[in-house]
Amino acid sequence: MSEHDENPAAAAAEGDKPVYRRGIKSFVIRAGRLTKGQEGALERQWPVMGLELAQGAINPVEVFGRDGHVVLEIGYGMGQSLVQMAAAAPEKDFIGVEVHLPGVGSLLYLAEEAGITNLRSYKEDAIEVLKLLPDNSIDTVQLFFPDPWHKKKHHKRRIVQAEFAQTIRRILKPGGVFHMATDWEPYMEHMLEVMDVAEGYENVAGKGNCVPRPEHRPLTKFENRGEKLGHGVWDMMFRKTD
């Protein structure tokens, strides 16, 4: 995931799709070694479940061989909750995006164990992936617990910005939902501030409000532990209106 300044000249060259030049990023590549299980899963499952930028623009209907409800998750971490969601909703199709190779390996390992076939993954910067998705092609975009970049001088690195909101709006189907979650209250306030004034969206819970955690978003171990300690978690849903 990353945040970039829009390049107007490049955008004009590619029509209405926002185009970003590489620059400020909302993530930092973490060092990490693959476990044997993750490495094996990558070897076996990447040819089946992996998507790459080199493939160019994709059509989810062609990728999954059906015209189903498509969920895109940006930054799925180690993949536990995304695999749970895909297993619980076999009628839906899921595309995950993650930049960290151990996380991708973990997702593929868990997906293989669960025997699911309705999941695909990129190992790329989400901004680059978003360029390859057709207009009005995604039913739900999920952004769960992105890096809040606590320090004020780093707030520009937060992925939820006005330009990003419009990038998501482009790929969402009419009536599609952008679902965010965070455990950092100042970031929740930032998300609401950006999204409540974003063109073409309505807050499902009403302006300035969050929604209760929906049942389809699994409660993570980290989140469960935080709730027991009195830490807050906030979910926000914004519907594309046009």
Residue frames as qw, qx, qy, qz and C-alpha x, y, z in Angstrom:
[[0.000, 0.889, 0.457, 0.000, 0.00, 0.00, 0.00],
 [0.453, -0.134, 0.012, 0.882, 1.28, 3.45, -0.70],
 [0.149, 0.889, 0.315, -0.297, 0.33, 7.04, -1.10],
 [0.507, 0.044, 0.355, 0.784, 1.58, 8.95, -4.10],
 [0.172, 0.556, 0.052, -0.812, 1.00, 12.36, -5.57],
 [0.674, 0.561, 0.479, -0.035, -1.16, 12.29, -8.67],
 [0.315, -0.250, 0.479, 0.780, 0.59, 12.96, -11.96],
 [0.478, 0.605, 0.270, -0.577, -1.91, 15.02, -14.00],
 [0.337, 0.569, -0.550, -0.510, -0.06, 14.58, -17.29],
 [0.039, 0.134, -0.987, -0.084, 0.09, 10.80, -16.93],
 [0.347, 0.364, 0.732, -0.460, -3.52, 10.71, -15.78],
 [0.482, 0.604, -0.037, -0.634, -4.59, 12.54, -18.90],
 [0.252, 0.429, -0.784, -0.371, -2.72, 10.03, -20.99],
 [0.109, -0.064, -0.992, 0.026, -4.65, 7.13, -19.47],
 [0.349, -0.537, -0.598, -0.482, -8.12, 8.65, -19.35],
 [0.466, -0.704, -0.012, -0.536, -9.91, 9.07, -16.05],
 [0.881, -0.293, -0.316, 0.195, -7.92, 6.52, -14.08],
 [0.294, -0.921, 0.257, -0.014, -5.79, 8.18, -11.39],
 [0.847, 0.303, -0.259, 0.352, -2.11, 7.58, -12.04],
 [0.508, -0.849, 0.136, 0.053, 0.47, 7.97, -9.29],
 [0.522, 0.629, -0.511, 0.267, 4.19, 8.41, -9.47],
 [0.801, -0.262, -0.451, 0.293, 6.21, 6.38, -7.00],
 [0.077, 0.623, -0.285, 0.724, 7.17, 8.42, -3.96],
 [0.365, -0.347, 0.554, -0.662, 5.62, 8.58, -0.50],
 [0.529, -0.074, -0.825, -0.184, 4.61, 5.11, 0.66],
 [0.635, -0.501, 0.099, -0.580, 2.18, 4.02, 3.34],
 [0.974, -0.228, -0.010, 0.005, 4.21, 0.90, 4.13],
 [0.055, -0.754, 0.655, 0.012, 7.72, -0.12, 5.06],
 [0.837, 0.186, -0.505, -0.096, 9.07, -3.45, 3.82],
 [0.632, -0.612, 0.419, -0.224, 9.76, -5.57, 6.89],
 [0.255, 0.450, -0.855, -0.045, 12.56, -8.11, 6.91],
 [0.767, -0.136, 0.453, -0.433, 11.33, -11.62, 7.40],
 [0.028, 0.300, -0.915, -0.267, 12.24, -15.14, 6.44],
 [0.751, -0.014, -0.349, -0.560, 9.86, -17.61, 4.93],
 [0.647, -0.273, 0.669, -0.245, 9.04, -20.70, 6.93],
 [0.145, -0.120, 0.917, 0.351, 9.31, -24.02, 5.14],
 [0.300, 0.524, 0.778, -0.172, 5.53, -24.21, 5.08],
 [0.252, 0.816, 0.096, -0.512, 5.21, -20.77, 3.50],
 [0.005, -0.543, 0.655, 0.526, 7.92, -21.51, 0.97],
 [0.227, 0.103, 0.951, 0.184, 6.27, -24.77, -0.03],
 [0.308, 0.678, 0.594, -0.303, 2.86, -23.12, -0.32],
 [0.171, 0.762, -0.205, -0.590, 4.31, -20.41, -2.57],
 [0.068, -0.316, 0.836, 0.444, 5.84, -23.04, -4.85],
 [0.176, 0.291, 0.938, 0.072, 2.63, -25.05, -5.08],
 [0.140, 0.723, 0.634, -0.234, -0.08, -22.39, -4.96],
 [0.028, -0.604, 0.121, 0.787, 1.36, -19.26, -6.55],
 [0.014, -0.046, 0.739, 0.672, 0.88, -20.66, -10.07],
 [0.102, -0.512, -0.840, -0.146, -2.77, -21.25, -9.15],
 [0.220, -0.822, -0.485, 0.201, -3.64, -18.31, -6.90],
 [0.389, -0.461, 0.067, 0.794, -1.02, -15.72, -7.74],
 [0.397, 0.857, 0.305, 0.123, -1.72, -12.59, -9.79],
 [0.569, -0.284, 0.135, 0.760, 1.04, -10.40, -11.19],
 [0.143, 0.754, 0.013, -0.640, 1.29, -6.88, -12.59],
 [0.097, -0.324, 0.723, 0.602, 2.85, -8.34, -15.74],
 [0.261, 0.402, 0.873, 0.084, -0.53, -9.89, -16.56],
 [0.038, -0.219, -0.290, -0.931, -1.87, -6.39, -17.14],
 [0.496, -0.130, 0.141, -0.847, -5.46, -5.37, -16.58],
 [0.027, -0.087, -0.994, 0.063, -7.66, -8.12, -15.18],
 [0.568, -0.256, -0.255, -0.740, -11.36, -8.86, -15.27],
 [0.378, -0.259, 0.754, -0.471, -12.51, -10.58, -12.05],
 [0.854, 0.215, 0.160, -0.446, -15.18, -12.47, -14.02],
 [0.751, 0.494, -0.437, -0.020, -12.44, -14.04, -16.14],
 [0.051, 0.532, -0.752, 0.387, -10.11, -14.60, -13.19],
 [0.416, -0.117, 0.759, -0.486, -12.70, -16.59, -11.21],
 [0.090, -0.082, -0.904, -0.409, -14.75, -17.95, -14.08],
 [0.140, -0.647, -0.749, -0.006, -17.98, -16.51, -12.73],
 [0.026, -0.562, -0.068, -0.824, -19.74, -13.21, -12.14],
 [0.570, -0.523, -0.599, 0.206, -19.83, -13.15, -8.35],
 [0.303, -0.950, -0.017, -0.074, -19.56, -10.66, -5.50],
 [0.726, 0.344, -0.261, 0.535, -15.91, -9.55, -5.55],
 [0.508, -0.856, -0.017, 0.098, -14.06, -8.46, -2.42],
 [0.593, 0.554, -0.287, 0.508, -10.68, -6.73, -2.63],
 [0.634, -0.751, -0.083, 0.166, -8.59, -6.57, 0.56],
 [0.403, 0.769, -0.289, 0.404, -5.63, -4.21, 0.72],
 [0.054, 0.556, -0.655, 0.509, -2.87, -5.27, 3.12],
 [0.843, -0.300, -0.294, -0.337, -4.03, -8.60, 4.55],
 [0.427, -0.674, 0.554, -0.236, -1.01, -9.16, 6.80],
 [0.191, -0.292, 0.937, 0.029, -0.51, -12.89, 7.41],
 [0.391, 0.026, -0.675, -0.625, -3.83, -13.69, 5.77],
 [0.018, 0.154, 0.933, -0.326, -5.71, -15.41, 8.59],
 [0.345, 0.455, 0.461, -0.679, -8.83, -13.26, 8.50],
 [0.436, 0.441, -0.395, -0.678, -8.97, -13.12, 4.69],
 [0.262, 0.096, -0.945, -0.170, -8.82, -16.91, 4.45],
 [0.127, 0.293, 0.816, -0.481, -11.53, -17.19, 7.10],
 [0.408, 0.489, 0.133, -0.760, -13.76, -14.83, 5.14],
 [0.415, 0.356, -0.648, -0.531, -13.17, -16.68, 1.87],
 [0.144, -0.023, -0.987, 0.060, -13.93, -20.02, 3.52],
 [0.184, 0.382, 0.683, -0.595, -17.09, -18.67, 5.14],
 [0.471, 0.650, 0.150, -0.577, -18.42, -17.17, 1.89],
 [0.520, -0.054, 0.729, 0.442, -17.72, -19.59, -0.98],
 [0.410, 0.736, 0.529, 0.098, -20.26, -17.70, -3.11],
 [0.044, 0.980, -0.095, -0.170, -17.98, -14.64, -3.08],
 [0.815, 0.345, -0.068, 0.461, -14.61, -14.11, -4.77],
 [0.447, -0.861, 0.049, 0.240, -11.68, -12.54, -2.93],
 [0.656, 0.558, -0.146, 0.488, -8.58, -10.75, -4.19],
 [0.591, -0.745, -0.053, 0.305, -5.90, -9.91, -1.62],
 [0.480, 0.749, -0.192, 0.414, -3.00, -7.49, -1.97],
 [0.684, -0.704, 0.100, 0.162, 0.06, -7.69, 0.28],
 [0.376, 0.835, -0.393, 0.081, 3.65, -6.49, -0.19],
 [0.329, -0.607, 0.701, -0.179, 5.33, -8.77, 2.37],
 [0.550, 0.265, -0.751, -0.250, 6.36, -12.16, 0.98],
 [0.065, 0.017, -0.927, 0.368, 6.01, -14.08, 4.29],
 [0.451, 0.254, 0.416, -0.748, 2.45, -12.78, 4.53],
 [0.652, 0.355, -0.375, -0.555, 1.69, -13.98, 1.01],
 [0.376, 0.219, -0.900, 0.026, 3.25, -17.35, 1.81],
 [0.167, 0.074, 0.783, -0.594, 1.17, -17.58, 4.96],
 [0.592, 0.303, 0.098, -0.741, -2.03, -16.76, 3.07],
 [0.635, 0.326, -0.593, -0.374, -1.35, -19.43, 0.45],
 [0.192, 0.142, -0.933, 0.271, -0.47, -22.00, 3.12],
 [0.319, 0.179, 0.636, -0.680, -3.70, -21.32, 5.03],
 [0.629, 0.356, -0.131, -0.679, -5.78, -21.27, 1.86],
 [0.490, 0.278, -0.806, -0.183, -4.31, -24.59, 0.79],
 [0.009, 0.002, -0.899, 0.439, -5.10, -26.10, 4.18],
 [0.428, 0.309, 0.437, -0.728, -8.67, -24.77, 4.00],
 [0.389, 0.238, 0.834, 0.311, -9.11, -26.09, 0.46],
 [0.286, 0.769, 0.317, -0.476, -10.56, -22.85, -0.85],
 [0.539, 0.250, 0.533, 0.603, -10.59, -21.87, -4.52],
 [0.110, 0.882, 0.395, 0.233, -12.26, -18.43, -4.38],
 [0.378, -0.866, 0.093, 0.314, -9.11, -16.50, -3.45],
 [0.715, 0.499, 0.004, 0.490, -6.32, -14.86, -5.44],
 [0.469, -0.787, -0.026, 0.400, -3.42, -12.68, -4.33],
 [0.483, 0.781, -0.155, 0.363, -1.02, -10.04, -5.55],
 [0.677, -0.478, -0.107, 0.550, 2.37, -9.40, -3.94],
 [0.361, 0.458, 0.218, 0.782, 2.53, -5.79, -4.96],
 [0.001, 0.166, 0.249, -0.954, 1.99, -2.18, -3.94],
 [0.287, 0.568, 0.737, -0.228, -1.81, -1.78, -3.87],
 [0.215, 0.731, -0.030, -0.647, -1.64, 1.49, -5.83],
 [0.077, 0.372, -0.756, -0.533, -0.09, -0.40, -8.75],
 [0.141, 0.239, 0.960, 0.028, -2.75, -3.12, -8.52],
 [0.262, 0.637, 0.487, -0.538, -5.60, -0.63, -8.45],
 [0.192, 0.550, -0.380, -0.719, -4.53, 0.69, -11.85],
 [0.113, 0.136, -0.908, -0.380, -5.24, -2.74, -13.36],
 [0.176, 0.389, 0.858, -0.286, -8.77, -3.14, -12.05],
 [0.046, 0.449, 0.577, 0.681, -11.64, -2.13, -14.35],
 [0.277, -0.183, 0.153, -0.931, -14.07, 0.62, -13.45],
 [0.719, -0.116, 0.108, -0.677, -17.11, -0.59, -11.50],
 [0.683, 0.213, -0.689, -0.110, -15.70, -4.10, -11.02],
 [0.317, 0.054, -0.804, 0.501, -15.44, -4.55, -7.22],
 [0.468, -0.641, -0.519, -0.316, -18.32, -4.94, -4.76],
 [0.602, -0.797, -0.046, 0.030, -16.36, -4.44, -1.54],
 [0.502, 0.564, -0.426, 0.498, -12.95, -2.96, -0.75],
 [0.750, -0.629, -0.190, 0.074, -11.51, -3.83, 2.66],
 [0.366, 0.603, -0.405, 0.582, -8.74, -1.91, 4.43],
 [0.760, -0.603, -0.230, -0.073, -8.22, -3.34, 7.90],
 [0.662, -0.685, 0.092, 0.291, -5.72, -1.93, 10.40],
 [0.633, 0.626, -0.065, 0.451, -3.42, -0.04, 8.01],
 [0.563, -0.098, -0.293, 0.766, -0.33, 1.56, 9.50],
 [0.107, -0.905, -0.405, 0.079, -1.62, 4.66, 11.36],
 [0.490, 0.405, -0.070, 0.769, 1.70, 6.52, 11.15],
 [0.415, -0.709, -0.493, 0.287, 1.28, 8.02, 14.60],
 [0.365, -0.415, -0.018, 0.833, 3.69, 10.94, 14.34],
 [0.321, 0.807, 0.244, -0.431, 2.23, 14.10, 12.82],
 [0.053, 0.672, -0.516, -0.528, 5.14, 14.48, 10.42],
 [0.137, -0.099, 0.943, 0.286, 4.28, 11.04, 9.04],
 [0.498, 0.436, 0.549, -0.511, 0.52, 11.63, 8.57],
 [0.461, 0.591, -0.335, -0.571, 1.13, 12.20, 4.85],
 [0.098, 0.275, -0.942, -0.164, 2.05, 8.49, 4.67],
 [0.495, 0.207, 0.708, -0.458, -1.44, 7.40, 5.71],
 [0.192, 0.138, 0.827, 0.510, -3.05, 5.57, 2.84],
 [0.076, 0.736, 0.673, -0.006, -6.51, 7.04, 3.41],
 [0.118, -0.375, 0.075, 0.916, -6.34, 10.38, 1.61],
 [0.504, 0.559, 0.173, -0.635, -8.69, 12.21, -0.76],
 [0.400, 0.508, -0.612, -0.455, -6.99, 10.92, -3.91],
 [0.001, 0.114, -0.992, 0.052, -7.03, 7.35, -2.63],
 [0.422, 0.349, 0.638, -0.542, -10.75, 7.59, -1.86],
 [0.568, 0.587, -0.093, -0.570, -11.44, 8.49, -5.49],
 [0.234, 0.394, -0.859, -0.228, -9.24, 5.65, -6.74],
 [0.180, 0.112, 0.940, -0.267, -11.34, 3.24, -4.69],
 [0.483, 0.491, 0.334, -0.643, -14.53, 4.89, -5.91],
 [0.413, 0.499, -0.522, -0.555, -13.53, 4.27, -9.52],
 [0.246, 0.173, -0.945, -0.128, -13.24, 0.50, -9.11],
 [0.270, 0.191, 0.789, -0.517, -16.30, 0.09, -6.87],
 [0.027, -0.442, -0.781, -0.441, -19.59, -0.90, -8.45],
 [0.310, -0.438, -0.048, -0.843, -22.47, 1.51, -7.86],
 [0.787, -0.472, -0.070, -0.391, -23.65, 0.76, -4.33],
 [0.803, 0.112, -0.468, 0.351, -20.32, -0.92, -3.53],
 [0.559, -0.826, -0.037, -0.062, -18.78, -0.47, -0.08],
 [0.439, 0.542, -0.505, 0.508, -15.39, 0.73, 1.15],
 [0.778, -0.593, -0.189, -0.088, -14.93, -0.88, 4.58],
 [0.337, 0.587, -0.511, 0.530, -12.14, 0.33, 6.87],
 [0.765, -0.601, -0.231, -0.001, -11.13, -0.67, 10.38],
 [0.370, 0.562, -0.449, 0.588, -8.53, 0.72, 12.78],
 [0.670, -0.530, -0.462, 0.236, -7.54, 0.39, 16.41],
 [0.395, -0.120, -0.133, 0.901, -6.00, 3.88, 16.56],
 [0.086, 0.771, 0.554, -0.300, -8.62, 6.50, 17.44],
 [0.001, -0.691, 0.161, 0.705, -6.83, 9.48, 15.81],
 [0.066, -0.127, 0.784, 0.604, -6.64, 7.51, 12.56],
 [0.112, 0.549, 0.828, -0.005, -10.35, 6.72, 12.82],
 [0.052, 0.806, 0.252, -0.533, -10.99, 10.46, 13.12],
 [0.057, -0.489, 0.517, 0.700, -8.75, 11.06, 10.10],
 [0.142, 0.171, 0.906, 0.361, -10.58, 8.40, 8.06],
 [0.107, 0.721, 0.660, -0.182, -13.96, 9.94, 8.86],
 [0.025, -0.746, 0.035, 0.664, -12.67, 13.43, 8.10],
 [0.059, -0.299, 0.688, 0.658, -11.47, 12.32, 4.66],
 [0.048, 0.235, 0.925, 0.296, -14.35, 10.05, 3.73],
 [0.105, 0.655, 0.632, -0.400, -17.27, 12.12, 5.03],
 [0.205, 0.767, -0.045, -0.606, -16.45, 14.84, 2.48],
 [0.271, -0.200, 0.785, 0.521, -15.31, 12.52, -0.34],
 [0.521, 0.302, -0.217, -0.768, -17.33, 12.99, -3.51],
 [0.661, 0.148, -0.617, -0.400, -19.56, 10.08, -4.48],
 [0.391, -0.038, -0.871, 0.296, -19.75, 8.41, -1.06],
 [0.539, -0.591, -0.037, -0.600, -22.22, 8.18, 1.80],
 [0.036, -0.327, 0.825, -0.459, -21.40, 7.04, 5.33],
 [0.483, -0.255, -0.803, -0.237, -23.48, 3.92, 5.98],
 [0.403, -0.442, -0.668, 0.443, -23.75, 4.87, 9.67],
 [0.052, -0.960, -0.267, -0.067, -24.39, 8.58, 9.03],
 [0.387, 0.738, -0.244, 0.497, -21.83, 11.37, 8.87],
 [0.119, -0.666, 0.523, -0.518, -19.23, 11.19, 11.62],
 [0.801, -0.298, 0.358, -0.375, -20.27, 7.72, 12.76],
 [0.071, 0.364, -0.922, -0.113, -18.81, 4.23, 12.80],
 [0.812, -0.086, -0.354, -0.457, -20.60, 0.92, 12.35],
 [0.764, -0.424, 0.460, -0.156, -20.51, -2.05, 14.76],
 [0.099, -0.422, 0.852, 0.295, -18.01, -4.72, 13.71],
 [0.789, 0.182, -0.233, -0.538, -19.86, -6.78, 11.09],
 [0.874, -0.231, 0.411, -0.117, -19.98, -10.51, 11.69],
 [0.881, 0.452, 0.009, 0.142, -18.19, -11.23, 8.42],
 [0.285, 0.754, -0.468, 0.361, -15.01, -9.50, 9.66],
 [0.825, -0.220, -0.479, 0.202, -13.27, -12.06, 11.89],
 [0.423, -0.882, 0.166, -0.127, -12.13, -10.97, 15.32],
 [0.633, 0.490, -0.517, 0.303, -8.34, -11.29, 15.32],
 [0.739, -0.343, -0.438, 0.380, -6.35, -12.52, 18.32],
 [0.336, 0.094, -0.154, 0.924, -4.69, -9.12, 18.55],
 [0.291, -0.419, -0.211, -0.834, -8.03, -7.36, 18.44],
 [0.725, -0.474, -0.474, -0.159, -9.59, -9.71, 21.01],
 [0.642, -0.218, -0.382, 0.629, -6.67, -9.14, 23.37],
 [0.135, 0.212, -0.021, 0.968, -6.95, -5.39, 22.88],
 [0.471, -0.511, -0.352, -0.627, -10.66, -5.35, 23.62],
 [0.742, -0.445, -0.471, 0.168, -10.04, -7.19, 26.90],
 [0.504, -0.173, -0.221, 0.817, -7.56, -4.44, 27.79],
 [0.057, 0.788, 0.390, -0.474, -10.13, -1.79, 26.95],
 [0.173, -0.297, 0.453, 0.823, -8.63, -0.78, 23.63],
 [0.562, 0.553, 0.272, -0.551, -11.08, 0.47, 21.02],
 [0.326, 0.025, 0.758, 0.564, -11.56, -0.78, 17.48],
 [0.379, 0.566, 0.186, -0.708, -13.57, 1.18, 14.93],
 [0.422, 0.259, 0.763, 0.416, -15.21, 0.01, 11.69],
 [0.250, 0.570, 0.028, -0.782, -16.34, 2.46, 9.04],
 [0.469, 0.314, 0.764, 0.314, -18.31, 1.74, 5.88],
 [0.197, 0.552, -0.080, -0.806, -18.84, 4.12, 2.99],
 [0.616, 0.426, 0.661, 0.050, -21.15, 3.31, 0.07],
 [0.185, -0.079, 0.467, 0.861, -20.51, 4.51, -3.47],
 [0.351, 0.570, 0.487, -0.561, -23.48, 6.63, -4.49],
 [0.612, 0.744, 0.039, -0.264, -22.62, 7.27, -8.14]]
